[in-house]
């Protein structure tokens, strides 16, 4: 356990299924550039001082929650609802 406080650095969490995580990461990269809703979200985070990787992970989370809501409600993509 490295929680003594003496070590410097960042934690890495390797949770979840790797293939799903990889696909979601690539989808978030694309959505963060080409989709106006997710691109604006990513840009807002970047202008607030978040590093690029943190912004992409936030886009991943927003993407998965949006997709989950679409499946749950059986409704198509609606940019106004994001």
Secondary structure, DSSP 8 states (H G I E B T S, - for coil): ---SS---S------S-HHHHHHHHHHHHHHHHH-HHHHHHHHHHHHTT--HHHHHHHHHHHHHHHHHHHHHHT----GGG-
